[in-house]
């Protein structure tokens, strides 16, 4: 199978760039990967049971009250 002509031209051009140009190109390629969401797959980390050995007994009502206090404090400051 023949290589894509556009990719061949890009590779030839890269070979002709000075080192600082290659570095700049690498930075631009990083930007393009970000722009098009081209990333390596992330590892899935299982967090279930992470705190099971800790004495951490908090009711939903306590969490709700804390969230309300934090929200109110943020509104007062802003």
PQR file with spaces between the fields and no chain letter, atoms N, CA, C, O and H, PARSE charges and radii, in Angstrom:
ATOM       1  N    UNK     1       0.836   -1.172    0.000 -0.4000 1.5000
ATOM       2  CA   UNK     1       0.000    0.000    0.000 -0.0000 2.0000
ATOM       3  C    UNK     1       0.893    1.251    0.000  0.5500 1.7000
ATOM       4  O    UNK     1       1.853    1.335    0.766 -0.5500 1.4000
ATOM       5  N    UNK     2       0.573    2.202   -0.849 -0.4000 1.5000
ATOM       6  CA   UNK     2       1.365    3.423   -0.965 -0.0000 2.0000
ATOM       7  C    UNK     2       1.040    4.363    0.189  0.5500 1.7000
ATOM       8  O    UNK     2      -0.091    4.410    0.674 -0.5500 1.4000
ATOM       9  H    UNK     2      -0.207    2.134   -1.471  0.4000 1.0000
ATOM      10  N    UNK     3       2.053    5.107    0.619 -0.4000 1.5000
ATOM      11  CA   UNK     3       1.868    6.058    1.713 -0.0000 2.0000
ATOM      12  C    UNK     3       1.090    7.275    1.219  0.5500 1.7000
ATOM      13  O    UNK     3       1.133    7.613    0.036 -0.5500 1.4000
ATOM      14  H    UNK     3       2.972    5.069    0.225  0.4000 1.0000
ATOM      15  N    UNK     4       0.401    7.907    2.106 -0.4000 1.5000
ATOM      16  CA   UNK     4      -0.363    9.116    1.805 -0.0000 2.0000
ATOM      17  C    UNK     4       0.607   10.204    1.350  0.5500 1.7000
ATOM      18  O    UNK     4       1.560   10.506    2.067 -0.5500 1.4000
ATOM      19  H    UNK     4       0.365    7.632    3.067  0.4000 1.0000
ATOM      20  N    UNK     5       0.387   10.807    0.160 -0.4000 1.5000
ATOM      21  CA   UNK     5       1.301   11.835   -0.357 -0.0000 2.0000
ATOM      22  C    UNK     5       1.434   13.044    0.577  0.5500 1.7000
ATOM      23  O    UNK     5       2.513   13.626    0.687 -0.5500 1.4000
ATOM      24  H    UNK     5      -0.387   10.562   -0.423  0.4000 1.0000
ATOM      25  N    UNK     6       0.367   13.412    1.231 -0.4000 1.5000
ATOM      26  CA   UNK     6       0.431   14.551    2.146 -0.0000 2.0000
ATOM      27  C    UNK     6       1.354   14.238    3.317  0.5500 1.7000
ATOM      28  O    UNK     6       2.168   15.074    3.710 -0.5500 1.4000
ATOM      29  H    UNK     6      -0.510   12.940    1.141  0.4000 1.0000
ATOM      30  N    UNK     7       1.232   13.046    3.870 -0.4000 1.5000
ATOM      31  CA   UNK     7       2.104   12.655    4.980 -0.0000 2.0000
ATOM      32  C    UNK     7       3.562   12.577    4.523  0.5500 1.7000
ATOM      33  O    UNK     7       4.467   12.955    5.267 -0.5500 1.4000
ATOM      34  H    UNK     7       0.571   12.367    3.551  0.4000 1.0000
ATOM      35  N    UNK     8       3.787   12.090    3.313 -0.4000 1.5000
ATOM      36  CA   UNK     8       5.158   12.033    2.786 -0.0000 2.0000
ATOM      37  C    UNK     8       5.753   13.428    2.675  0.5500 1.7000
ATOM      38  O    UNK     8       6.911   13.648    3.031 -0.5500 1.4000
ATOM      39  H    UNK     8       3.052   11.783    2.709  0.4000 1.0000
ATOM      40  N    UNK     9       4.948   14.377    2.177 -0.4000 1.5000
ATOM      41  CA   UNK     9       5.420   15.747    2.044 -0.0000 2.0000
ATOM      42  C    UNK     9       5.729   16.344    3.417  0.5500 1.7000
ATOM      43  O    UNK     9       6.730   17.044    3.577 -0.5500 1.4000
ATOM      44  H    UNK     9       4.008   14.198    1.888  0.4000 1.0000
ATOM      45  N    UNK    10       4.882   16.073    4.400 -0.4000 1.5000
ATOM      46  CA   UNK    10       5.112   16.577    5.759 -0.0000 2.0000
ATOM      47  C    UNK    10       6.418   16.022    6.311  0.5500 1.7000
ATOM      48  O    UNK    10       7.208   16.768    6.891 -0.5500 1.4000
ATOM      49  H    UNK    10       4.069   15.505    4.270  0.4000 1.0000
ATOM      50  N    UNK    11       6.657   14.729    6.140 -0.4000 1.5000
ATOM      51  CA   UNK    11       7.879   14.109    6.649 -0.0000 2.0000
ATOM      52  C    UNK    11       9.120   14.690    5.974  0.5500 1.7000
ATOM      53  O    UNK    11      10.141   14.906    6.627 -0.5500 1.4000
ATOM      54  H    UNK    11       6.015   14.124    5.669  0.4000 1.0000
ATOM      55  N    UNK    12       9.033   14.941    4.667 -0.4000 1.5000
ATOM      56  CA   UNK    12      10.157   15.536    3.946 -0.0000 2.0000
ATOM      57  C    UNK    12      10.429   16.954    4.461  0.5500 1.7000
ATOM      58  O    UNK    12      11.582   17.354    4.618 -0.5500 1.4000
ATOM      59  H    UNK    12       8.204   14.765    4.137  0.4000 1.0000
ATOM      60  N    UNK    13       9.377   17.691    4.715 -0.4000 1.5000
ATOM      61  CA   UNK    13       9.524   19.059    5.209 -0.0000 2.0000
ATOM      62  C    UNK    13      10.127   19.067    6.605  0.5500 1.7000
ATOM      63  O    UNK    13      10.977   19.904    6.909 -0.5500 1.4000
ATOM      64  H    UNK    13       8.440   17.366    4.588  0.4000 1.0000
ATOM      65  N    UNK    14       9.697   18.146    7.456 -0.4000 1.5000
ATOM      66  CA   UNK    14      10.248   18.056    8.814 -0.0000 2.0000
ATOM      67  C    UNK    14      11.753   17.817    8.748  0.5500 1.7000
ATOM      68  O    UNK    14      12.513   18.416    9.510 -0.5500 1.4000
ATOM      69  H    UNK    14       9.006   17.466    7.210  0.4000 1.0000
ATOM      70  N    UNK    15      12.178   16.953    7.850 -0.4000 1.5000
ATOM      71  CA   UNK    15      13.611   16.660    7.711 -0.0000 2.0000
ATOM      72  C    UNK    15      14.422   17.899    7.312  0.5500 1.7000
ATOM      73  O    UNK    15      15.625   17.959    7.564 -0.5500 1.4000
ATOM      74  H    UNK    15      11.561   16.467    7.231  0.4000 1.0000
ATOM      75  N    UNK    16      13.774   18.874    6.700 -0.4000 1.5000
ATOM      76  CA   UNK    16      14.473   20.075    6.241 -0.0000 2.0000
ATOM      77  C    UNK    16      14.458   21.210    7.272  0.5500 1.7000
ATOM      78  O    UNK    16      15.141   22.219    7.092 -0.5500 1.4000
ATOM      79  H    UNK    16      12.796   18.826    6.496  0.4000 1.0000
ATOM      80  N    UNK    17      13.690   21.050    8.341 -0.4000 1.5000
ATOM      81  CA   UNK    17      13.590   22.115    9.343 -0.0000 2.0000
ATOM      82  C    UNK    17      14.809   22.144   10.264  0.5500 1.7000
ATOM      83  O    UNK    17      15.406   21.103   10.539 -0.5500 1.4000
ATOM      84  H    UNK    17      13.135   20.231    8.488  0.4000 1.0000
ATOM      85  N    UNK    18      15.180   23.336   10.741 -0.4000 1.5000
ATOM      86  CA   UNK    18      16.231   23.416   11.760 -0.0000 2.0000
ATOM      87  C    UNK    18      15.655   22.910   13.094  0.5500 1.7000
ATOM      88  O    UNK    18      14.436   22.819   13.237 -0.5500 1.4000
ATOM      89  H    UNK    18      14.695   24.181   10.518  0.4000 1.0000
ATOM      90  N    UNK    19      16.508   22.582   14.063 -0.4000 1.5000
ATOM      91  CA   UNK    19      16.024   22.046   15.351 -0.0000 2.0000
ATOM      92  C    UNK    19      14.959   22.909   16.024  0.5500 1.7000
ATOM      93  O    UNK    19      14.002   22.377   16.586 -0.5500 1.4000
ATOM      94  H    UNK    19      17.499   22.655   13.947  0.4000 1.0000
ATOM      95  N    UNK    20      15.113   24.238   15.974 -0.4000 1.5000
ATOM      96  CA   UNK    20      14.107   25.092   16.613 -0.0000 2.0000
ATOM      97  C    UNK    20      12.759   25.007   15.894  0.5500 1.7000
ATOM      98  O    UNK    20      11.708   25.147   16.519 -0.5500 1.4000
ATOM      99  H    UNK    20      15.890   24.670   15.517  0.4000 1.0000
ATOM     100  N    UNK    21      12.795   24.776   14.581 -0.4000 1.5000
ATOM     101  CA   UNK    21      11.563   24.597   13.824 -0.0000 2.0000
ATOM     102  C    UNK    21      10.872   23.293   14.179  0.5500 1.7000
ATOM     103  O    UNK    21       9.644   23.235   14.238 -0.5500 1.4000
ATOM     104  H    UNK    21      13.649   24.662   14.074  0.4000 1.0000
ATOM     105  N    UNK    22      11.653   22.246   14.415 -0.4000 1.5000
ATOM     106  CA   UNK    22      11.090   20.950   14.812 -0.0000 2.0000
ATOM     107  C    UNK    22      10.427   21.087   16.178  0.5500 1.7000
ATOM     108  O    UNK    22       9.355   20.531   16.415 -0.5500 1.4000
ATOM     109  H    UNK    22      12.651   22.293   14.367  0.4000 1.0000
ATOM     110  N    UNK    23      11.076   21.836   17.079 -0.4000 1.5000
ATOM     111  CA   UNK    23      10.513   22.042   18.413 -0.0000 2.0000
ATOM     112  C    UNK    23       9.191   22.806   18.321  0.5500 1.7000
ATOM     113  O    UNK    23       8.215   22.449   18.981 -0.5500 1.4000
ATOM     114  H    UNK    23      11.947   22.288   16.886  0.4000 1.0000
ATOM     115  N    UNK    24       9.165   23.850   17.505 -0.4000 1.5000
ATOM     116  CA   UNK    24       7.944   24.631   17.317 -0.0000 2.0000
ATOM     117  C    UNK    24       6.831   23.773   16.716  0.5500 1.7000
ATOM     118  O    UNK    24       5.671   23.871   17.118 -0.5500 1.4000
ATOM     119  H    UNK    24       9.957   24.140   16.969  0.4000 1.0000
ATOM     120  N    UNK    25       7.198   22.933   15.751 -0.4000 1.5000
ATOM     121  CA   UNK    25       6.224   22.035   15.139 -0.0000 2.0000
ATOM     122  C    UNK    25       5.658   21.064   16.168  0.5500 1.7000
ATOM     123  O    UNK    25       4.457   20.794   16.166 -0.5500 1.4000
ATOM     124  H    UNK    25       8.140   22.853   15.425  0.4000 1.0000
ATOM     125  N    UNK    26       6.498   20.541   17.038 -0.4000 1.5000
ATOM     126  CA   UNK    26       6.047   19.618   18.084 -0.0000 2.0000
ATOM     127  C    UNK    26       5.034   20.308   18.990  0.5500 1.7000
ATOM     128  O    UNK    26       4.037   19.702   19.381 -0.5500 1.4000
ATOM     129  H    UNK    26       7.473   20.760   17.040  0.4000 1.0000
ATOM     130  N    UNK    27       5.285   21.573   19.326 -0.4000 1.5000
ATOM     131  CA   UNK    27       4.348   22.321   20.165 -0.0000 2.0000
ATOM     132  C    UNK    27       3.016   22.516   19.442  0.5500 1.7000
ATOM     133  O    UNK    27       1.952   22.416   20.053 -0.5500 1.4000
ATOM     134  H    UNK    27       6.095   22.066   19.009  0.4000 1.0000
ATOM     135  N    UNK    28       3.078   22.792   18.153 -0.4000 1.5000
ATOM     136  CA   UNK    28       1.860   22.968   17.373 -0.0000 2.0000
ATOM     137  C    UNK    28       1.077   21.657   17.285  0.5500 1.7000
ATOM     138  O    UNK    28      -0.152   21.658   17.362 -0.5500 1.4000
ATOM     139  H    UNK    28       3.942   22.874   17.656  0.4000 1.0000
ATOM     140  N    UNK    29       1.781   20.555   17.126 -0.4000 1.5000
ATOM     141  CA   UNK    29       1.110   19.258   17.076 -0.0000 2.0000
ATOM     142  C    UNK    29       0.432   18.940   18.407  0.5500 1.7000
ATOM     143  O    UNK    29      -0.653   18.358   18.427 -0.5500 1.4000
ATOM     144  H    UNK    29       2.779   20.554   17.064  0.4000 1.0000
ATOM     145  N    UNK    30       1.064   19.319   19.520 -0.4000 1.5000
ATOM     146  CA   UNK    30       0.428   19.160   20.826 -0.0000 2.0000
ATOM     147  C    UNK    30      -0.881   19.943   20.882  0.5500 1.7000
ATOM     148  O    UNK    30      -1.889   19.458   21.396 -0.5500 1.4000
ATOM     149  H    UNK    30       1.945   19.792   19.504  0.4000 1.0000
ATOM     150  N    UNK    31      -0.848   21.170   20.341 -0.4000 1.5000
ATOM     151  CA   UNK    31      -2.056   21.988   20.294 -0.0000 2.0000
ATOM     152  C    UNK    31      -3.142   21.309   19.451  0.5500 1.7000
ATOM     153  O    UNK    31      -4.305   21.269   19.854 -0.5500 1.4000
ATOM     154  H    UNK    31      -0.029   21.565   19.924  0.4000 1.0000
ATOM     155  N    UNK    32      -2.768   20.782   18.296 -0.4000 1.5000
ATOM     156  CA   UNK    32      -3.755   20.119   17.439 -0.0000 2.0000
ATOM     157  C    UNK    32      -4.354   18.891   18.115  0.5500 1.7000
ATOM     158  O    UNK    32      -5.549   18.625   17.985 -0.5500 1.4000
ATOM     159  H    UNK    32      -1.824   20.815   17.969  0.4000 1.0000
ATOM     160  N    UNK    33      -3.522   18.147   18.835 -0.4000 1.5000
ATOM     161  CA   UNK    33      -4.047   16.991   19.562 -0.0000 2.0000
ATOM     162  C    UNK    33      -5.064   17.439   20.599  0.5500 1.7000
ATOM     163  O    UNK    33      -6.105   16.805   20.765 -0.5500 1.4000
ATOM     164  H    UNK    33      -2.551   18.363   18.941  0.4000 1.0000
ATOM     165  N    UNK    34      -4.767   18.531   21.298 -0.4000 1.5000
ATOM     166  CA   UNK    34      -5.705   19.071   22.280 -0.0000 2.0000
ATOM     167  C    UNK    34      -6.988   19.523   21.575  0.5500 1.7000
ATOM     168  O    UNK    34      -8.092   19.216   22.025 -0.5500 1.4000
ATOM     169  H    UNK    34      -3.921   19.047   21.163  0.4000 1.0000
ATOM     170  N    UNK    35      -6.833   20.245   20.481 -0.4000 1.5000
ATOM     171  CA   UNK    35      -7.984   20.791   19.752 -0.0000 2.0000
ATOM     172  C    UNK    35      -8.915   19.684   19.258  0.5500 1.7000
ATOM     173  O    UNK    35     -10.136   19.824   19.320 -0.5500 1.4000
ATOM     174  H    UNK    35      -5.936   20.494   20.115  0.4000 1.0000
ATOM     175  N    UNK    36      -8.347   18.601   18.777 -0.4000 1.5000
ATOM     176  CA   UNK    36      -9.146   17.522   18.214 -0.0000 2.0000
ATOM     177  C    UNK    36      -9.330   16.363   19.189  0.5500 1.7000
ATOM     178  O    UNK    36      -9.787   15.287   18.804 -0.5500 1.4000
ATOM     179  H    UNK    36      -7.355   18.487   18.727  0.4000 1.0000
ATOM     180  N    UNK    37      -8.978   16.585   20.436 -0.4000 1.5000
ATOM     181  CA   UNK    37      -9.165   15.593   21.495 -0.0000 2.0000
ATOM     182  C    UNK    37      -8.497   14.262   21.178  0.5500 1.7000
ATOM     183  O    UNK    37      -9.048   13.196   21.451 -0.5500 1.4000
ATOM     184  H    UNK    37      -8.607   17.459   20.749  0.4000 1.0000
ATOM     185  N    UNK    38      -7.310   14.338   20.603 -0.4000 1.5000
ATOM     186  CA   UNK    38      -6.546   13.131   20.308 -0.0000 2.0000
ATOM     187  C    UNK    38      -5.639   12.878   21.506  0.5500 1.7000
ATOM     188  O    UNK    38      -4.614   13.538   21.677 -0.5500 1.4000
ATOM     189  H    UNK    38      -6.862   15.205   20.382  0.4000 1.0000
ATOM     190  N    UNK    39      -6.030   11.919   22.322 -0.4000 1.5000
ATOM     191  CA   UNK    39      -5.272   11.630   23.536 -0.0000 2.0000
ATOM     192  C    UNK    39      -5.138   10.133   23.704  0.5500 1.7000
ATOM     193  O    UNK    39      -5.909    9.348   23.152 -0.5500 1.4000
ATOM     194  H    UNK    39      -6.863   11.383   22.183  0.4000 1.0000
ATOM     195  N    UNK    40      -4.145    9.762   24.475 -0.4000 1.5000
ATOM     196  CA   UNK    40      -4.015    8.356   24.812 -0.0000 2.0000
ATOM     197  C    UNK    40      -5.130    8.010   25.783  0.5500 1.7000
ATOM     198  O    UNK    40      -5.517    8.835   26.611 -0.5500 1.4000
ATOM     199  H    UNK    40      -3.519   10.400   24.924  0.4000 1.0000
ATOM     200  N    UNK    41      -5.649    6.791   25.685 -0.4000 1.5000
ATOM     201  CA   UNK    41      -6.708    6.402   26.618 -0.0000 2.0000
ATOM     202  C    UNK    41      -6.211    6.477   28.057  0.5500 1.7000
ATOM     203  O    UNK    41      -5.087    6.084   28.367 -0.5500 1.4000
ATOM     204  H    UNK    41      -5.335    6.120   25.013  0.4000 1.0000
ATOM     205  N    UNK    42      -7.065    6.983   28.913 -0.4000 1.5000
ATOM     206  CA   UNK    42      -6.706    7.093   30.322 -0.0000 2.0000
ATOM     207  C    UNK    42      -7.009    5.777   31.032  0.5500 1.7000
ATOM     208  O    UNK    42      -7.942    5.052   30.685 -0.5500 1.4000
ATOM     209  H    UNK    42      -7.978    7.301   28.662  0.4000 1.0000
ATOM     210  N    UNK    43      -6.196    5.502   32.028 -0.4000 1.5000
ATOM     211  CA   UNK    43      -6.444    4.313   32.835 -0.0000 2.0000
ATOM     212  C    UNK    43      -7.633    4.571   33.750  0.5500 1.7000
ATOM     213  O    UNK    43      -7.802    5.669   34.281 -0.5500 1.4000
ATOM     214  H    UNK    43      -5.438    6.090   32.310  0.4000 1.0000
ATOM     215  N    UNK    44      -8.435    3.559   33.920 -0.4000 1.5000
ATOM     216  CA   UNK    44      -9.562    3.648   34.831 -0.0000 2.0000
ATOM     217  C    UNK    44      -9.062    3.264   36.212  0.5500 1.7000
ATOM     218  O    UNK    44      -8.444    2.216   36.398 -0.5500 1.4000
ATOM     219  H    UNK    44      -8.298    2.667   33.489  0.4000 1.0000
ATOM     220  N    UNK    45      -9.339    4.125   37.168 -0.4000 1.5000
ATOM     221  CA   UNK    45      -8.913    3.871   38.538 -0.0000 2.0000
ATOM     222  C    UNK    45     -10.150    3.573   39.371  0.5500 1.7000
ATOM     223  O    UNK    45     -11.076    4.381   39.436 -0.5500 1.4000
ATOM     224  H    UNK    45      -9.841    4.976   37.017  0.4000 1.0000
ATOM     225  N    UNK    46     -10.159    2.425   39.997 -0.4000 1.5000
ATOM     226  CA   UNK    46     -11.291    2.048   40.840 -0.0000 2.0000
ATOM     227  C    UNK    46     -11.131    2.687   42.212  0.5500 1.7000
ATOM     228  O    UNK    46     -10.140    2.449   42.903 -0.5500 1.4000
ATOM     229  H    UNK    46      -9.407    1.768   39.944  0.4000 1.0000
ATOM     230  N    UNK    47     -12.097    3.490   42.599 -0.4000 1.5000
ATOM     231  CA   UNK    47     -12.043    4.168   43.888 -0.0000 2.0000
ATOM     232  C    UNK    47     -12.986    3.537   44.907  0.5500 1.7000
ATOM     233  O    UNK    47     -12.993    3.923   46.076 -0.5500 1.4000
ATOM     234  H    UNK    47     -12.901    3.683   42.037  0.4000 1.0000
ATOM     235  N    UNK    48     -13.772    2.578   44.466 -0.4000 1.5000
ATOM     236  CA   UNK    48     -14.712    1.925   45.371 -0.0000 2.0000
ATOM     237  C    UNK    48     -13.998    1.315   46.563  0.5500 1.7000
ATOM     238  O    UNK    48     -13.019    0.586   46.405 -0.5500 1.4000
ATOM     239  H    UNK    48     -13.766    2.264   43.517  0.4000 1.0000
ATOM     240  N    UNK    49     -14.491    1.616   47.753 -0.4000 1.5000
ATOM     241  CA   UNK    49     -13.896    1.075   48.968 -0.0000 2.0000
ATOM     242  C    UNK    49     -12.642    1.786   49.419  0.5500 1.7000
ATOM     243  O    UNK    49     -11.953    1.308   50.320 -0.5500 1.4000
ATOM     244  H    UNK    49     -15.286    2.209   47.881  0.4000 1.0000
ATOM     245  N    UNK    50     -12.331    2.913   48.815 -0.4000 1.5000
ATOM     246  CA   UNK    50     -11.109    3.641   49.137 -0.0000 2.0000
ATOM     247  C    UNK    50     -11.053    4.048   50.605  0.5500 1.7000
ATOM     248  O    UNK    50      -9.987    4.027   51.220 -0.5500 1.4000
ATOM     249  H    UNK    50     -12.890    3.301   48.083  0.4000 1.0000
ATOM     250  N    UNK    51     -12.198    4.418   51.161 -0.4000 1.5000
ATOM     251  CA   UNK    51     -12.236    4.902   52.541 -0.0000 2.0000
ATOM     252  C    UNK    51     -12.822    3.869   53.494  0.5500 1.7000
ATOM     253  O    UNK    51     -13.171    4.212   54.623 -0.5500 1.4000
ATOM     254  H    UNK    51     -13.064    4.435   50.661  0.4000 1.0000
ATOM     255  N    UNK    52     -12.938    2.629   53.074 -0.4000 1.5000
ATOM     256  CA   UNK    52     -13.644    1.633   53.881 -0.0000 2.0000
ATOM     257  C    UNK    52     -12.997    1.398   55.243  0.5500 1.7000
ATOM     258  O    UNK    52     -13.699    1.042   56.190 -0.5500 1.4000
ATOM     259  H    UNK    52     -12.655    2.350   52.157  0.4000 1.0000
ATOM     260  N    UNK    53     -11.700    1.584   55.374 -0.4000 1.5000
ATOM     261  CA   UNK    53     -11.016    1.338   56.640 -0.0000 2.0000
ATOM     262  C    UNK    53     -10.970    2.570   57.542  0.5500 1.7000
ATOM     263  O    UNK    53     -10.428    2.507   58.646 -0.5500 1.4000
ATOM     264  H    UNK    53     -11.130    1.873   54.605  0.4000 1.0000
ATOM     265  N    UNK    54     -11.529    3.680   57.085 -0.4000 1.5000
ATOM     266  CA   UNK    54     -11.517    4.900   57.883 -0.0000 2.0000
ATOM     267  C    UNK    54     -12.806    5.032   58.674  0.5500 1.7000
ATOM     268  O    UNK    54     -13.874    4.650   58.196 -0.5500 1.4000
ATOM     269  H    UNK    54     -11.970    3.731   56.188  0.4000 1.0000
ATOM     270  N    UNK    55     -12.714    5.562   59.864 -0.4000 1.5000
ATOM     271  CA   UNK    55     -13.887    5.823   60.680 -0.0000 2.0000
ATOM     272  C    UNK    55     -14.475    7.148   60.217  0.5500 1.7000
ATOM     273  O    UNK    55     -14.155    8.204   60.763 -0.5500 1.4000
ATOM     274  H    UNK    55     -11.846    5.873   60.252  0.4000 1.0000
ATOM     275  N    UNK    56     -15.330    7.086   59.216 -0.4000 1.5000
ATOM     276  CA   UNK    56     -15.842    8.271   58.544 -0.0000 2.0000
ATOM     277  C    UNK    56     -17.347    8.104   58.401  0.5500 1.7000
ATOM     278  O    UNK    56     -17.828    7.575   57.400 -0.5500 1.4000
ATOM     279  H    UNK    56     -15.590    6.228   58.773  0.4000 1.0000
ATOM     280  N    UNK    57     -18.086    8.556   59.402 -0.4000 1.5000
ATOM     281  CA   UNK    57     -19.527    8.377   59.421 -0.0000 2.0000
ATOM     282  C    UNK    57     -20.203    9.725   59.255  0.5500 1.7000
ATOM     283  O    UNK    57     -20.358   10.466   60.226 -0.5500 1.4000
ATOM     284  H    UNK    57     -17.695    8.986   60.216  0.4000 1.0000
ATOM     285  N    UNK    58     -20.605   10.049   58.036 -0.4000 1.5000
ATOM     286  CA   UNK    58     -21.237   11.329   57.733 -0.0000 2.0000
ATOM     287  C    UNK    58     -22.562   11.040   57.030  0.5500 1.7000
ATOM     288  O    UNK    58     -22.621   10.289   56.056 -0.5500 1.4000
ATOM     289  H    UNK    58     -20.479    9.447   57.247  0.4000 1.0000
ATOM     290  N    UNK    59     -23.607   11.650   57.544 -0.4000 1.5000
ATOM     291  CA   UNK    59     -24.930   11.461   56.962 -0.0000 2.0000
ATOM     292  C    UNK    59     -25.125   12.411   55.783  0.5500 1.7000
ATOM     293  O    UNK    59     -24.453   13.437   55.672 -0.5500 1.4000
ATOM     294  H    UNK    59     -23.559   12.260   58.335  0.4000 1.0000
ATOM     295  N    UNK    60     -26.056   12.047   54.910 -0.4000 1.5000
ATOM     296  CA   UNK    60     -26.372   12.889   53.753 -0.0000 2.0000
ATOM     297  C    UNK    60     -26.786   14.295   54.179  0.5500 1.7000
ATOM     298  O    UNK    60     -26.447   15.277   53.518 -0.5500 1.4000
ATOM     299  H    UNK    60     -26.601   11.214   55.000  0.4000 1.0000
ATOM     300  N    UNK    61     -27.521   14.386   55.283 -0.4000 1.5000
ATOM     301  CA   UNK    61     -27.971   15.690   55.757 -0.0000 2.0000
ATOM     302  C    UNK    61     -26.786   16.578   56.126  0.5500 1.7000
ATOM     303  O    UNK    61     -26.813   17.784   55.880 -0.5500 1.4000
ATOM     304  H    UNK    61     -27.797   13.589   55.820  0.4000 1.0000
ATOM     305  N    UNK    62     -25.753   15.991   56.709 -0.4000 1.5000
ATOM     306  CA   UNK    62     -24.562   16.760   57.086 -0.0000 2.0000
ATOM     307  C    UNK    62     -23.828   17.275   55.847  0.5500 1.7000
ATOM     308  O    UNK    62     -23.349   18.409   55.830 -0.5500 1.4000
ATOM     309  H    UNK    62     -25.731   15.011   56.909  0.4000 1.0000
ATOM     310  N    UNK    63     -23.745   16.447   54.826 -0.4000 1.5000
ATOM     311  CA   UNK    63     -23.100   16.859   53.581 -0.0000 2.0000
ATOM     312  C    UNK    63     -23.900   17.979   52.934  0.5500 1.7000
ATOM     313  O    UNK    63     -23.328   18.958   52.454 -0.5500 1.4000
ATOM     314  H    UNK    63     -24.135   15.526   54.840  0.4000 1.0000
ATOM     315  N    UNK    64     -25.211   17.839   52.920 -0.4000 1.5000
ATOM     316  CA   UNK    64     -26.085   18.860   52.340 -0.0000 2.0000
ATOM     317  C    UNK    64     -25.926   20.189   53.088  0.5500 1.7000
ATOM     318  O    UNK    64     -25.839   21.245   52.460 -0.5500 1.4000
ATOM     319  H    UNK    64     -25.675   17.044   53.310  0.4000 1.0000
ATOM     320  N    UNK    65     -25.889   20.142   54.413 -0.4000 1.5000
ATOM     321  CA   UNK    65     -25.733   21.359   55.218 -0.0000 2.0000
ATOM     322  C    UNK    65     -24.384   22.021   54.952  0.5500 1.7000
ATOM     323  O    UNK    65     -24.301   23.245   54.851 -0.5500 1.4000
ATOM     324  H    UNK    65     -25.960   19.284   54.923  0.4000 1.0000
ATOM     325  N    UNK    66     -23.341   21.224   54.840 -0.4000 1.5000
ATOM     326  CA   UNK    66     -22.014   21.775   54.560 -0.0000 2.0000
ATOM     327  C    UNK    66     -21.979   22.438   53.183  0.5500 1.7000
ATOM     328  O    UNK    66     -21.406   23.517   53.026 -0.5500 1.4000
ATOM     329  H    UNK    66     -23.408   20.230   54.923  0.4000 1.0000
ATOM     330  N    UNK    67     -22.581   21.805   52.203 -0.4000 1.5000
ATOM     331  CA   UNK    67     -22.631   22.398   50.860 -0.0000 2.0000
ATOM     332  C    UNK    67     -23.353   23.735   50.885  0.5500 1.7000
ATOM     333  O    UNK    67     -22.920   24.693   50.245 -0.5500 1.4000
ATOM     334  H    UNK    67     -23.046   20.929   52.330  0.4000 1.0000
ATOM     335  N    UNK    68     -24.458   23.797   51.628 -0.4000 1.5000
ATOM     336  CA   UNK    68     -25.209   25.048   51.720 -0.0000 2.0000
ATOM     337  C    UNK    68     -24.386   26.139   52.390  0.5500 1.7000
ATOM     338  O    UNK    68     -24.409   27.288   51.949 -0.5500 1.4000
ATOM     339  H    UNK    68     -24.809   23.019   52.147  0.4000 1.0000
ATOM     340  N    UNK    69     -23.656   25.794   53.453 -0.4000 1.5000
ATOM     341  CA   UNK    69     -22.812   26.778   54.132 -0.0000 2.0000
ATOM     342  C    UNK    69     -21.705   27.279   53.212  0.5500 1.7000
ATOM     343  O    UNK    69     -21.417   28.476   53.175 -0.5500 1.4000
ATOM     344  H    UNK    69     -23.638   24.861   53.811  0.4000 1.0000
ATOM     345  N    UNK    70     -21.087   26.367   52.473 -0.4000 1.5000
ATOM     346  CA   UNK    70     -20.007   26.755   51.561 -0.0000 2.0000
ATOM     347  C    UNK    70     -20.565   27.654   50.455  0.5500 1.7000
ATOM     348  O    UNK    70     -19.958   28.668   50.110 -0.5500 1.4000
ATOM     349  H    UNK    70     -21.321   25.395   52.503  0.4000 1.0000
ATOM     350  N    UNK    71     -21.714   27.284   49.906 -0.4000 1.5000
ATOM     351  CA   UNK    71     -22.333   28.097   48.855 -0.0000 2.0000
ATOM     352  C    UNK    71     -22.676   29.487   49.372  0.5500 1.7000
ATOM     353  O    UNK    71     -22.421   30.484   48.697 -0.5500 1.4000
ATOM     354  H    UNK    71     -22.207   26.461   50.186  0.4000 1.0000
ATOM     355  N    UNK    72     -23.252   29.553   50.562 -0.4000 1.5000
ATOM     356  CA   UNK    72     -23.608   30.850   51.143 -0.0000 2.0000
ATOM     357  C    UNK    72     -22.372   31.706   51.378  0.5500 1.7000
ATOM     358  O    UNK    72     -22.375   32.904   51.093 -0.5500 1.4000
ATOM     359  H    UNK    72     -23.460   28.742   51.110  0.4000 1.0000
ATOM     360  N    UNK    73     -21.322   31.094   51.894 -0.4000 1.5000
ATOM     361  CA   UNK    73     -20.076   31.813   52.125 -0.0000 2.0000
ATOM     362  C    UNK    73     -19.502   32.361   50.807  0.5500 1.7000
ATOM     363  O    UNK    73     -19.025   33.494   50.750 -0.5500 1.4000
ATOM     364  H    UNK    73     -21.319   30.121   52.125  0.4000 1.0000
ATOM     365  N    UNK    74     -19.559   31.540   49.755 -0.4000 1.5000
ATOM     366  CA   UNK    74     -19.044   31.979   48.448 -0.0000 2.0000
ATOM     367  C    UNK    74     -19.864   33.155   47.920  0.5500 1.7000
ATOM     368  O    UNK    74     -19.305   34.094   47.354 -0.5500 1.4000
ATOM     369  H    UNK    74     -19.947   30.620   49.801  0.4000 1.0000
ATOM     370  N    UNK    75     -21.183   33.111   48.101 -0.4000 1.5000
ATOM     371  CA   UNK    75     -22.027   34.206   47.633 -0.0000 2.0000
ATOM     372  C    UNK    75     -21.762   35.493   48.408  0.5500 1.7000
ATOM     373  O    UNK    75     -21.786   36.584   47.837 -0.5500 1.4000
ATOM     374  H    UNK    75     -21.637   32.348   48.561  0.4000 1.0000
ATOM     375  N    UNK    76     -21.509   35.362   49.704 -0.4000 1.5000
ATOM     376  CA   UNK    76     -21.223   36.542   50.528 -0.0000 2.0000
ATOM     377  C    UNK    76     -19.890   37.189   50.141  0.5500 1.7000
ATOM     378  O    UNK    76     -19.746   38.410   50.200 -0.5500 1.4000
ATOM     379  H    UNK    76     -21.489   34.476   50.168  0.4000 1.0000
ATOM     380  N    UNK    77     -18.925   36.367   49.749 -0.4000 1.5000
ATOM     381  CA   UNK    77     -17.614   36.892   49.383 -0.0000 2.0000
ATOM     382  C    UNK    77     -17.611   37.513   47.992  0.5500 1.7000
ATOM     383  O    UNK    77     -16.874   38.461   47.723 -0.5500 1.4000
ATOM     384  H    UNK    77     -19.043   35.375   49.701  0.4000 1.0000
ATOM     385  N    UNK    78     -18.455   36.958   47.103 -0.4000 1.5000
ATOM     386  CA   UNK    78     -18.435   37.389   45.713 -0.0000 2.0000
ATOM     387  C    UNK    78     -19.182   38.617   45.498  0.5500 1.7000
ATOM     388  O    UNK    78     -19.255   39.106   44.371 -0.5500 1.4000
ATOM     389  H    UNK    78     -19.054   36.187   47.322  0.4000 1.0000
